[in-house]
Structures are given as C-alpha cells and as structure tokens.
C-alpha cells in the first residue's frame, strides 16, 4: 500500500486529532494496524513455542513423580478455585448479553443494544464452545501433559499446531482459558467510547485468562501454547463477530482514498 501512495494512486486519509475526551475519532489505518498486532504476537509466540522446549520444560517444572500427587500445585488454592470458578464471570457476561438481546427484541428496532448483547453471547458460544471444543480439539488431537509417557501416560509429546487426531487428545487449545479470556471481549465494544472501560475490560479478561490458564498448566491439563492459542481464538472470533454484527466502525468508513476521492460505505 505504501508504494501505491508514493505513486499518487492511493492516498491515505489522515487520522483526525483527538476530541475533548482524549479519544481519537475512527482512523482506519491505525485501527487495522492495532488489530493486526495480536496476530503478529501470536505468530511469534507460536514459532518460539514450536521450535523451543518451553512447553515440555514448563510441564516438567510443575511435575514431581516422587509425590503422591505428582502435579504438586494442581489442587492447591488459588489454582483449584480458578479451575472451578474462573469461568463464572464470563457466564455472567453472557447472561448480561442474553438479557440485552431480550430487551432489544421488545423494541421496535433491534439496535446497537441488541447487537452488542448478541455479540457477547456469540463470542462465548462460538469461541470456546464451538471452535475450541468442537472443532479445533478433535482436529488436532493433542495429548495433555499428564497423558505423556514421561509423566506416567501413554502418549508422546506433540508440538503446537502438529496434527495428531489418532491420539484423541484434548489439550489444544484450553477451553477453560478461552472462556476466561472472553471477559476481555467488551473491550472491543468500548474501544471508541471509553478508554477506562476498554482498559478495565481488556486487562481483567487477560489477567483472568492467564490465571485460569496457569491453573490448568499446573494441573497437567495444558501446555503454555494451548493457553496462548486460546486467547488468539477468542480474540479473532470477537473481531469477526464485531464486523458481522456491524459493531465495528470499520464497516462504515473506507480505509483509503482512491485517486484523491473518498467514498463512505453504506451503514
């Protein structure tokens, strides 16, 4: 795109200055770049975890064959509580979304309230529910750490993104962590409206997802890469739904101006 701009064929629109609240109006270039950052981070993390011993070494570090419970921190507080109750905040969020949809259905227009509520319900249902548990897990079949030979199981280690459907494993990715990461989904709804709400939702969801993911790693149920990809699946599911439900400003604004002329998308 840069060489097109240099040739005068495509001219990017300048991003407007921030308003009185300190937030920028929609800038298509910055918005797209910002949303692609997680994709780059996921790719880098995947390469590191695929070609380094991080996954297996972390599992070894939390396993002690000399103990009655070899996964030594598995059921200690707070990890046991995170495993049992860590997904509850996301379930509450989905319930709020369902209530919003119900309220919107009683109005003449479904409106943004209904679409936002539907977004929260679908992120939870499609991300962890359908993609993680019903599609990706059976497709990859990655054995859990506790199912590996060196930890008392019967399977060999399978690196991240390697297909092993015959093993019938359910390690990749983590369903519990994906549910917890869904708590960050509202950050995409708040992005152009409240910086504080965006930061609160994003940080809360990421911290909860990481904590639940750590609990599952300590229990021998998942590798580090399983948790990383849980966050990735939820994030990109949310981005797609944001656009499909027309909650994304990008659906109403063109990113470039062709031959010095701009046109607005039909909202």
C-alpha positions as CSV (number, residue, x, y, z in Angstrom):
1,X,0.0,0.0,0.0
2,X,2.9,2.4,0.7
3,X,4.3,2.2,-2.9
4,X,0.8,3.0,-4.2
5,X,0.6,6.1,-2.0
6,X,4.1,7.2,-3.2
7,X,2.9,6.9,-6.8
8,X,-0.1,9.0,-6.1
9,X,-2.5,6.2,-6.9
10,X,-3.7,5.8,-3.4
11,X,-3.7,8.5,-0.8
12,X,-4.3,7.5,2.8
13,X,-6.7,9.6,4.9
14,X,-5.0,11.4,7.7
15,X,-6.3,10.4,11.2
16,X,-8.2,13.2,12.9
17,X,-6.9,14.8,16.1
18,X,-8.3,13.5,19.5
19,X,-11.5,15.0,20.7
20,X,-12.2,16.7,24.1
21,X,-12.2,13.3,25.9
22,X,-8.7,12.5,24.5
23,X,-10.0,9.7,22.3
24,X,-9.3,9.7,18.5
25,X,-12.1,9.5,16.1
26,X,-12.0,6.4,13.9
27,X,-8.8,6.1,12.0
28,X,-8.9,3.1,9.6
29,X,-5.1,2.8,9.2
30,X,-4.4,2.9,12.9
31,X,-7.4,0.6,13.7
32,X,-6.3,-2.1,11.3
33,X,-2.6,-1.9,12.4
34,X,-3.7,-2.1,16.1
35,X,-5.9,-5.2,15.4
36,X,-3.1,-6.9,13.5
37,X,-0.6,-6.6,16.4
38,X,-2.1,-9.6,18.2
39,X,-1.8,-11.7,15.0
40,X,1.9,-10.9,14.8
41,X,2.3,-11.6,18.5
42,X,0.5,-14.9,18.1
43,X,2.7,-15.9,15.2
44,X,5.9,-15.0,17.1
45,X,4.8,-16.9,20.2
46,X,3.8,-19.9,18.1
47,X,7.2,-20.1,16.4
48,X,9.0,-19.8,19.8
49,X,6.9,-22.5,21.4
50,X,7.1,-24.8,18.4
51,X,10.9,-24.7,18.0
52,X,11.9,-24.5,21.6
53,X,11.4,-26.8,24.6
54,X,9.3,-24.3,26.6
55,X,6.1,-26.3,26.5
56,X,7.6,-29.5,27.8
57,X,10.1,-27.8,30.2
58,X,7.3,-25.9,31.9
59,X,5.3,-29.1,32.3
60,X,8.4,-30.8,33.8
61,X,8.9,-28.0,36.2
62,X,5.5,-28.5,37.8
63,X,5.7,-32.3,38.0
64,X,7.3,-34.4,40.7
65,X,7.0,-38.2,40.3
66,X,8.0,-38.7,44.0
67,X,4.9,-37.1,45.3
68,X,1.5,-38.8,45.9
69,X,0.0,-36.0,43.8
70,X,2.8,-35.5,41.1
71,X,1.2,-32.3,39.8
72,X,2.2,-30.7,43.1
73,X,0.2,-27.5,42.8
74,X,-2.8,-28.9,41.0
75,X,-5.4,-28.7,43.7
76,X,-3.9,-26.1,46.0
77,X,-5.6,-22.7,46.5
78,X,-6.0,-20.5,44.5
79,X,-5.5,-22.8,41.5
80,X,-8.3,-25.2,42.3
81,X,-10.7,-22.2,42.8
82,X,-9.6,-20.8,39.4
83,X,-10.4,-24.1,37.8
84,X,-13.8,-24.4,39.4
85,X,-15.0,-20.8,39.3
86,X,-12.8,-19.0,36.8
87,X,-15.3,-19.2,34.0
88,X,-18.2,-17.8,36.1
89,X,-17.5,-14.1,35.3
90,X,-17.7,-15.0,31.5
91,X,-21.0,-16.8,32.1
92,X,-22.4,-13.8,33.9
93,X,-21.2,-11.7,30.9
94,X,-23.0,-14.0,28.5
95,X,-26.2,-13.7,30.7
96,X,-26.0,-9.9,30.5
97,X,-25.7,-10.2,26.7
98,X,-28.8,-12.5,26.6
99,X,-30.8,-10.0,28.7
100,X,-29.8,-7.2,26.4
101,X,-31.0,-9.2,23.4
102,X,-34.3,-9.9,25.1
103,X,-34.8,-6.2,25.9
104,X,-33.9,-5.3,22.3
105,X,-36.4,-7.8,20.9
106,X,-39.1,-5.9,22.7
107,X,-38.3,-2.7,21.0
108,X,-39.2,-1.5,17.5
109,X,-35.6,-1.6,16.4
110,X,-33.1,-4.2,17.5
111,X,-30.4,-1.5,17.6
112,X,-26.9,-1.5,18.9
113,X,-28.0,-2.7,22.3
114,X,-29.3,-5.9,20.8
115,X,-26.3,-6.4,18.5
116,X,-23.9,-5.8,21.4
117,X,-25.8,-8.3,23.5
118,X,-25.8,-10.8,20.7
119,X,-22.0,-10.2,20.3
120,X,-21.4,-11.2,23.9
121,X,-23.5,-14.3,23.6
122,X,-21.9,-15.4,20.4
123,X,-18.3,-14.8,21.5
124,X,-18.8,-17.1,24.4
125,X,-20.7,-19.7,22.4
126,X,-18.7,-19.8,19.2
127,X,-15.2,-19.2,20.6
128,X,-14.8,-21.6,23.5
129,X,-18.0,-23.6,22.8
130,X,-17.8,-24.4,19.1
131,X,-14.4,-23.5,17.7
132,X,-12.2,-24.6,20.7
133,X,-14.1,-27.7,22.0
134,X,-16.0,-29.0,18.9
135,X,-13.6,-28.1,16.0
136,X,-10.0,-27.5,17.0
137,X,-9.6,-30.0,19.8
138,X,-10.8,-33.0,17.7
139,X,-8.9,-31.8,14.7
140,X,-5.5,-31.6,16.3
141,X,-6.0,-34.3,19.0
142,X,-3.0,-33.1,21.0
143,X,-2.4,-35.2,24.2
144,X,-2.4,-33.4,27.5
145,X,0.8,-33.2,29.5
146,X,-0.5,-35.7,32.1
147,X,-1.1,-38.2,29.2
148,X,2.6,-38.2,28.1
149,X,4.9,-41.1,28.7
150,X,7.3,-39.2,30.8
151,X,4.5,-38.1,33.1
152,X,3.0,-41.5,33.6
153,X,0.8,-41.6,30.5
154,X,1.0,-43.5,27.2
155,X,1.4,-40.8,24.5
156,X,4.4,-39.0,23.0
157,X,4.8,-35.2,23.1
158,X,3.2,-33.4,20.2
159,X,4.3,-29.8,19.4
160,X,1.9,-27.0,18.9
161,X,0.0,-27.0,15.6
162,X,1.1,-30.5,14.8
163,X,-1.8,-32.8,13.8
164,X,-2.3,-35.9,15.9
165,X,-6.0,-36.8,15.6
166,X,-5.3,-40.5,16.3
167,X,-4.2,-39.7,19.8
168,X,-7.7,-38.4,20.6
169,X,-6.1,-35.7,22.9
170,X,-8.0,-32.6,24.0
171,X,-5.1,-30.4,25.1
172,X,-5.0,-27.9,22.3
173,X,-6.3,-25.3,22.9
174,X,-7.6,-24.7,26.5
175,X,-11.4,-24.5,26.8
176,X,-11.3,-23.1,30.4
177,X,-8.7,-20.4,29.5
178,X,-10.7,-19.5,26.3
179,X,-13.8,-19.0,28.4
180,X,-11.9,-16.7,30.8
181,X,-10.4,-14.7,28.0
182,X,-13.9,-13.9,26.7
183,X,-14.2,-11.5,29.6
184,X,-12.0,-9.2,27.6
185,X,-14.4,-9.1,24.6
186,X,-16.3,-6.0,25.8
187,X,-13.1,-4.0,25.3
188,X,-13.8,-4.1,21.6
189,X,-17.3,-2.6,22.2
190,X,-15.9,0.2,24.4
191,X,-12.9,1.0,22.2
192,X,-14.3,4.2,20.7
193,X,-16.4,5.2,23.7
194,X,-14.5,4.9,27.0
195,X,-10.8,4.4,27.4
196,X,-11.2,3.5,31.1
197,X,-13.8,0.8,30.3
198,X,-11.7,-0.5,27.5
199,X,-8.6,-0.9,29.7
200,X,-10.6,-2.4,32.6
201,X,-12.3,-5.0,30.4
202,X,-9.1,-5.9,28.4
203,X,-6.9,-6.1,31.5
204,X,-9.5,-8.0,33.5
205,X,-10.1,-10.6,30.8
206,X,-6.4,-11.1,30.0
207,X,-5.5,-11.5,33.7
208,X,-8.3,-13.9,34.4
209,X,-7.5,-15.9,31.2
210,X,-3.8,-16.1,32.1
211,X,-4.6,-17.1,35.7
212,X,-7.1,-19.8,34.6
213,X,-4.5,-21.0,32.0
214,X,-1.8,-21.1,34.7
215,X,-4.1,-23.3,36.9
216,X,-4.7,-25.7,34.0
217,X,-0.9,-25.9,33.3
218,X,-0.2,-26.6,37.0
219,X,-2.8,-29.4,36.8
220,X,-1.1,-31.1,33.9
221,X,-4.0,-30.4,31.7
222,X,-2.5,-28.0,29.2
223,X,0.8,-26.6,27.8
224,X,1.7,-22.9,27.6
225,X,1.0,-22.9,23.9
226,X,-2.6,-24.2,24.5
227,X,-3.3,-21.2,26.6
228,X,-1.7,-18.7,24.2
229,X,-3.9,-20.1,21.3
230,X,-7.0,-19.9,23.5
231,X,-6.5,-16.2,23.7
232,X,-5.9,-16.0,20.0
233,X,-9.0,-17.9,19.0
234,X,-11.2,-15.8,21.3
235,X,-9.7,-12.5,20.0
236,X,-10.1,-13.2,16.3
237,X,-13.6,-14.7,16.8
238,X,-14.5,-11.5,18.5
239,X,-13.1,-9.4,15.7
240,X,-15.1,-11.3,13.1
241,X,-18.3,-11.1,15.1
242,X,-17.7,-7.3,15.6
243,X,-17.7,-6.8,11.9
244,X,-20.5,-9.2,11.0
245,X,-22.8,-7.6,13.6
246,X,-21.9,-4.1,12.3
247,X,-20.5,-3.0,15.6
248,X,-17.1,-2.2,14.0
249,X,-16.5,1.4,12.9
250,X,-14.5,-0.1,10.0
251,X,-17.7,-1.3,8.4
252,X,-18.8,2.3,7.9
253,X,-15.6,4.0,6.8
254,X,-13.3,3.4,3.9
255,X,-9.6,2.9,4.8
256,X,-8.2,4.6,1.7
257,X,-9.0,7.3,-0.8
258,X,-8.6,6.3,-4.5
259,X,-7.4,9.0,-6.9
260,X,-7.9,11.7,-4.3
261,X,-11.6,10.9,-3.9
262,X,-13.2,9.2,-0.9
263,X,-16.5,7.3,-0.5
264,X,-18.4,6.3,2.6
265,X,-19.7,2.7,3.0
266,X,-23.4,2.3,3.4
267,X,-24.2,1.8,7.1
